Amino acid sequence: MNLKNRIKDAAFKLGADLCGIASAESFSEAPEGFRPGDIYSKSRSVAVLAKRIPSENLFAESTVPYTNINNLVKNQMEALTLKLSLAIQDMGIPNVMVPIDDPYEYWDAERMRGIGLLSLRHAGYYAGLGYLGKNTLLINPRYGSMITLGAILLGIEVEADEIIDRKCPDGCNLCISNCPGQALNGITVDQKKCRAASAYITGKGYFLYKCYQCRKVCPMSVIG
């Protein structure tokens, strides 16, 4: 079994639903400071994995189920990525785990714009796990956008997977037209508008998502 298949086999045994390999060189167009080599100078490849999010939670009348399942899968992905990092280390491969979400350093207070250490949706794209949707989410051909991503920077070069040559249909703009904050333009998201429309704090102090229309209306969300 070659090295790429060993890494993937370990990921699937640990509970990943998807796993792919990207070349660190694929991130050459990423902003300076947010490329694999900026984070870990030994980076040569990036292992990217994903877990599914149960899709029917999108359609619950309460926003609590979606918030809960989203947080639960994020926590599972953090644990899974950590275990895979250790498994890869045991293969003799130096590696660094990338956070699923926070913490991150970049924050533009005026625009309410944060940038994670590494763009996981782009990592997933370069690793052949899906294509970038107009809703700015990674869309997998089997599981749609209902996935949570994780990534590990590898200190050796591993054969990369092929990028999926696909995109959203030209005539589909459901995510853009249904965004209550008008935060989407088909290419990027205005985080300030999105944050104002997508989440709130309850009287008891709980954080809840109140909008996830970009996932809910996407024809590719509920497949697989």
N, C-alpha and C positions, 0 to 999 in steps of 0.2 A: 504494500500500500504506500503510495507516494505521500509526501508531506502534506499537501493540500487536503487529500482525502483523510489523512489521520486527524487533522484539525477539525474537519467537518464531522467526521465520525464521533469525535469527542464532544462536539457541540450538540449533536443530535441526541447522544446518549444522556447528556445533562438536561435535555428538555427544550432545546431550541427548535423552532419550527422551520427556520430558514438559516442558512449560513453561506457566505460567499467571501471571496478574497479580492481585494483591490490593490493596485500598485500605489505606493506612496507618491509616485510621480504624477498620478492622475490628478492630484490636488494642486497642480501648478498655478491654476487660475484663482485659487482661494486667496483671500486677503492675507497679507503678510502677518505672521503671528498665529495663524489658524490652520497651518499646514501640518501634516504629521511630523515632518522634520523639525518644525518650530517647537513642538510639544515634547518630542523625544528624538534627539539628534540621530539615533541609531535606526530610526524607522526606515524600512524598506518596503513593507507591505502592511496592509490593514485587514484584519479578520473582522467581518461584520456579521452579526447574528440578529435574529428577530423572533419575537413571540407574538402569537395572535391575541387579539382582544375580542372577546365575545361580542358579536355585532348587534344583537337584539337590545342590548342596554341603551343603544342610541334612541330607541323608540319608547322607553319608559316615560310615563307622564311626569314623574319626579326626576330631578337631575341628580339625585343622590346615587342611584345605582351606577350611572356612567362614571361619576366622579370616583366612586369606591373601586370599581373594576379597573379603571385607568390607573389609579394609584397602586392597586394590588399587583397589576402586571408590571408596572415600573419597578416595584420592589423585587419581584421575582426575577426581572431582567438584570437588576444590579447584582443579585446573588448568583445568577447563572453566569454572568460575565466574569465575576470574580473566580468562580470555580473553573471556568475555562482558562482563565489567565494562569491559574496554578497548574492545570493540566498541560498547557503549552510550555510552561516553565519546566515541567517534568520531562518534556520531550527534548530539553536542552536548548530551547529557544528563548532568548531574552525578550521581554515584552512589557508593555505598559497599558493598563486598562484606562479607558476614557470614561468619564462620568456620563450617565444616561441623560441627565438634565443639568442640575446645578450640583456643586458650585461652579461658577464661572467668574471671570475677572472683568470683562468688558461690560460697561453699563453707561448708556447715554440717558441721563435723567430727563432731559428736556423732551426727547423723543420716546422715552420709556422703552428703549431698545436694548435688549441684551443679546450677546452673541456667545454661544456655547464654545467650549474649548475646541471642538471639532464638529462640523456640520454632519450630523449622523444621516440625514436624508441624502446628502451628496455622497457620503461614504457608501450607503446602501445602493445608490445608483451606480457608482463606479465598481461595486462588487457584484453587479448583475442581479440584484434582488428586486429591482423594479424600476419604474420611470418616475420622473418628477411631474406631479399633477398641477393643474392650474390652481388648486387649493394649497399649493406649496408643500403638500405631503408626498411621501414616497408611496407609490401605488404598485403593489405586487400583483402580477397577473392572476394569481390564485386567491389571495386573501384581501385584495384591495388595499385600502389605506388603514385597515384595522390591525395594525402591527405596531409594536414598540421595538426600537432598535438599540443595539449595543455595539461597541467596537473595541478592538484591542490592537495596539500598534506593535508590529512585529519587527524585531531587530535583524531579521534575515529576509531575503527575497523569496517569496512563494509565488508560484504561477497564479496569475490573476484570472478571474472569471470574465466572460464576455459581457459587455454592457447590453442591456435590453433596448433594442432600437424600436421604441414605441412612444407615443404621446397621447394626450387626451384628444378626443375628436374635436376638429376645428369648430363645429357648431355647438358644442356643449359648453355652456357658461353657467350651469346651475349653481356652482359654489359662489361665483362672483355675484350673480343677481340675487342670491338668497342670503348674502352676508349682511346682517343687520347693522354692522358698523361700517359697511362699505370699505373694508380694509384690504380687499383683494383686487388685483388688477390682472391676474392670470400669470404673472411672473414672480411677484414677491408679495409680502404682507406688510401693511403698516401696523407695527406692533402696538403703537399707542392707541389706535382705533380698535384693534383687536382686543387688547387687554381690558378696555373700558366696557366692551360688550360681552366678553366671554366668561367672566368670573366675578364672584362676590364673596363677602365674608358674612356669615350668618350672625344673628344676635349673640349666639353662644361662642362665636369665634371660629367656626368651621369654614374652611375654604371649599367652595363648590364651583364647579363649572356650570354656567348657566346657558352657554351657547356652544354648540359643536356642529352647526349647520354645514360647515365645509366638509365634514365627514358624512353627516346624515343624509344630505341630498345627493351625494356623489353616487352615480350608478355602479361604481366599482367598489363601494363599501361593503355591500352585503353579498358576497360571492364566496364560494369555497366552504 
